[in-house]
């Protein structure tokens, strides 16, 4: 079942209800299907897809000409808790001196979801803004700047977003990729991909400070999340083996003093993104599982995988693994927890699964988007 696009005032009214919104970032300028990021010469413009799950099947609206990128974690979109705005990282641009290459960009799109059509403004960060997290009270956001090794704090006041602070966290080549803010706003976890640890940042009086705590994790951490109850941090990323070795989810106990990693849960080969359900009891991870390998690689596969895990406290276990489209990028639960969305980059489509009693059921719905879907975030 394929989903067509609905436009108009009815959709805008639904989006302005601040519920059940999912945003997909769709890129056209960088393709992953060959097994390595390749610039697409003369590519069409990038876009966003606003997906309204207040009814099923959902309504979809596409917004064109908003640059975004597949290079970086699929968490380069964040939606404010009140649903009034979204932040979208513009991480990369085509090199003006060589159209076959890309170079870092340095700003965030601020998408005003109360306007019709939604308007965009810009706010500057540091080089290659990537993972974004907005605080539970909606007053600030943190951005991991991958090519600078820094984190930027942005203040949010209604529809106004301003740069407040940037702090150095690691060397640029260590690749700070993602960041997650604790629900009480007191700390944040940042994934330092190439050096294989999570940095701990303290937050107080509207300022961030890098602590000396480095949390040991499995492999190269990429996406990082914190459960809604604030008790557990989770991260996953590729290990140092081949693209067919099983990788693992790291579980961090945030109630421990000091906080520490307490478990590793095997997932499968090359996790790209992870997400926690709104009630904090389920975790979804998407795996490349060989689908991102070159066509001539003997381990090349036609499908990625989605893994559903259950959680009780710090105890996490795998419940189910299902095939999805190749090169899955983002994964997101709808804000009511009833559906799970999984992007497939080369298929230019989003798979929709029903979520019931620790199980996923393929709904058969494929949401087609006008580009290669690269990032995904649901309203909190």
N, C-alpha and C positions, 0 to 999 in steps of 0.2 A: 504494500500500500504506500503510495507516494503522496506527499502533501503539497498542495499548491499554496500560493501566497495570497493573503488577504490584506488589503490596505484600507485606510480610512479612519474616520472618527471613532467608530466603534472600537477598533483596536486600541487607539490612543487612550480612550476612557478606561479600557481594561488595564492597560499598562499603568495608568496613573492611579489605579487602585493599590499599587505597591505590593502586589502579591504574585506569586507563581510566574515570575519573569525569569527567563534564562537568556543570556546573551552569548552568541557564538561569534568569534573573530575569524574571518575568512581571508586568507592571503592568496594572492595569485603570482607574486613575483619570485618566490622561492619554492622549488619543487623537491620533494624528498623521495620520489618514486624510484630514482636510479640507484638508491643506496647511499647517496651523499647529497648534501644540500647543493642545489644547482639553480643559478639565476635564470629565470624565464625572460628571454628578450622580448620586448614589446608586449609585456603582460597587461591584462586588463587591471583596472583599479581594485584595490582591496575593499572589503565591505564588513559590515556587522549584520547579524541576523538577530532580531528581537523576537523571542518565542514566548507566547502568552499561554500558559498552562492552566488558566482559570477554567477552561473547558477542554474537553477532549473530543476530537483531535484539536491540538493547539492551533492558534492563529500565528502567522509569521509575517514580519515586516522586515525588509532588507533596507539598509542604509548604505549608500555607496560613497566611495571616496574618503574612507577613514582608514589610513594606513595602520597595519598591525603586522605581526610576524610570527612565523612558526619557530624561529630560532629563540629558544628559551622555554621555560616551563609554561604549560597551558593556563597558568594562573595569572597571566598578564591582563586580566580583566577583574574588576571588583565592583560590586553593586552596594550602594549605601543602605544601611538598615531601614531607612525610611522610604527607600525606593525612588528618591527624587533625582539621583544622579548616579552615573557609573564612571569609573576610571578605566581607561584603556591605554596600555603602554605602546608607544611607537618606538620599538626597540632598534630597528635597522632601517636603512635606506640604501638604494642603489648608489654605488660609488659614482659621483659626478665625473670622475676622471677615467673610469673604466666600467662600462655598463655590464660587464660580465661578473662583477664583484659587488659585495655589499659591505657597508661600514656602519658603525654605531650611530644611532640617533640619540636625542637627549630630551624628549618631552613626553608628557602624558596628555591624552585627550580627556577633556571633562565633558561628558555627555549629559545634557540637561533633559531628563526624561519627562519634565512637566511641559515642555514646549512641543508644538506641532508644526513641522516635523521636529524631532529632537535636535537641538542645536549643540555644536561643539565649541569649546574654548580650549586653550592650551595652557599648561603650566610646565615650566622647565624643571628638570631633575639633573642627574649626572648622566654619564655615557651608558647607553644601552639599558634603559629601565626595563625590568623583567617582571618577576613576581610582585604582586601587590596585595596588601591586606588592609582592610578598613576596620577600625576599632568598633567594638560592640555598641558604644554610645554614639558612633557616627561623627565624632569630633575631629578625628585625624586619620591619616593613612600613612603606611610605611611602604617604601618602594625599594627593591633590591636592584642596584645598578651594576649590571654584570661586568661591563668593560672598565669600570672604575674601582670596583672593590668597595663600594660605599652603600650606605642606606640613607635615603632621603625621607624626612618627615614632612607631610603636607597637612596644613590645617584646613578643616572643612567648616564652613559657616553657611548653611543653607545651600545655595547653588554656587557659592564662591569657594574656590580652592586656591590656596597660596602656599608657596614654598616657605618652610620654617627653618629647616636645619638639614645639613648633610654631614654624616660622620663616616670616617674610614673604618672598615671592618677587617679587610684582608687585602692581600696583593691582588691587582686586577687579574693576573693569570690564574688565581685560585678559583675564580668564577663563582661569586655569590649569586645564587640563582633565584631563591624564593625566600619569603618571610611570612611568618604567622604571628598574629598578636593574641596574647592571652585574653580571654573574655573579661577579666577584671582590669585590663589595661596596664598591668604592672610590668610586664616583660614581653619580649618577642624572641622567637627562634628563627635563625637565618641559616639556610643551607649553603655550606661552603663546598661546592661540588668537587672540584679537583683535589682538594686536600682532605676530603672525607670526614667532615665533622659538622656539627651544628654549633653556631655561635649563639651565645645568650646575651641579649641586650636588655638593660633595665630601662624603664620608662617612669618618669616622675616630673611633675610640674610642667608638663608640656614639652619635655626634652627627653632625648634618648642618649644612652651612654653604653658603650661596649664594655662588658665585663670580661674578666680573664677566664671564664668558664667555657670550655670546649667539650661538647658531648660526643662521645665515640658512637659511631653508627656503622651500619653495614655499607660497604662500597662507597659509591659517589652519590651522596644525597642530592635529590633534585627538588621535587615538590615536598613541602612541609606543611602540616596542618595541626591544629589543636582542637580537641573535642569540645563541644559546647559547654560541658560541665567544667572545663578547665583542668581536668585531672590527668589527661594523657596527651602527649605529643606523638606524632607519627611522621615518618619520612621513608622514602624508598628511592632507589636509583640503581643504576647498573653497577655491578661489581667490576673487578679488574680482570675477569676472564673473557671468554669469547661471547658472541651474541647468542649462544645457545645454552649457556650455563644458567642454572636457576639462581635468581636473585632473591632478596629478602626485604621485608618490611621491618623497620626498627620501631620498637615501642619504648617511649620515654615516660617515666613516672614523674609527673610534675608536682606531686604532693610530697615526694621524698625530699629530705634535707641532707645534702644538696640534691637537686633534681638529677636524674641519671637514666641511662638506657637500661632496660630490664629484660628485653626479650627480642628475638629475631624470628620472624615468621616467613617461611619459604613461600614465594609467590609464583615463580616462573621466570622466563627470560625477558629482561630489559623492561622494567616498569617505566612508564612515561609519566602518568599522573595518578594521584590518589585523591579521594574525597570522603568526607564523613557525612552520614545522614543527619538530618536536622535533630533527631532525638539522640544522636551520639552512639547508637547501638549497632550500626552497620558501617562498614568501610568498603569502598569500591576502589579497585586498582585496575588500570588498563596496561596491557603488556604488548610490546612489539612482537614477541614470539616468532621472530624470523621474518616477519612481513616487511621489515625495513631493509632487508639485505638486497644486494644487487641481483639482477635476474640470473646471472651465471653462477651464483653461489649455490652449492648443493644443499644448503640448509634453508634456502628461500622458501617461504610459505605464502599462501594466498590470504591468510586470515590472521588478525591479531586475537587477543583474548581479553575478556573482562573477568576479574576475580571478585567475588563477593565474600566478605569476611564478617563475622559477628564479634562483638566486644562486650565484655562485662568487666568493669574496672580496667586493670591492666592486662587482663586475659583476652587474647585475640586468637581466633582460629578461622581457617578457611571453611566456607560453607559450600561454594559452588564455583566452577570455572566454565565459561561459555565462549564459543568463537564469536568474533565481531569482524567488522570490515578491516582491511589492511591498514597498517600504520595508524592505530588509534592514538589520538592526541589528548583531548580533554575528556573528562568524565564529570558528571554533576547529577546530584539528586535534586528533584524539584523541591520547593520549600515546604510542601506538605509530605514529602517523603514517599509519595506513591509511584513515582516514575524515576528511572535512571536514564540519562542520555550519554551516549558514547559517540565521539566523532571518528570519522574515517577520512584521513587526509586525501588520498588519491581518488576515493569514491565521491568526494564532494557531497557527503551526506552524513546525517546524524541518526544513529540507531536509537530507538526508544524501547525500553524494557519496563514492564510492570514489576513493582516490588511488593511481595507479599510473604510474610512469615519466613524471613531469612532466605527467600528464593527470588530469582529473577526469571521472568517469563517474557520472551520476545513478543512484543505487541504486533510485530509485522510492519510498524510504521517507520518509514525512512523520510526524514526531513531533508530535502535537497536545498543546498545553499549555493550562492553564486561565487564560489571560490573553494580553495582547499581549507577546510575547517581546522584551525590551529590552536584556538584557545576557547575556554568555555567556563562560564560562571553562572550560578543561580542566585537569585535574591535570597538573603538569609531569612 
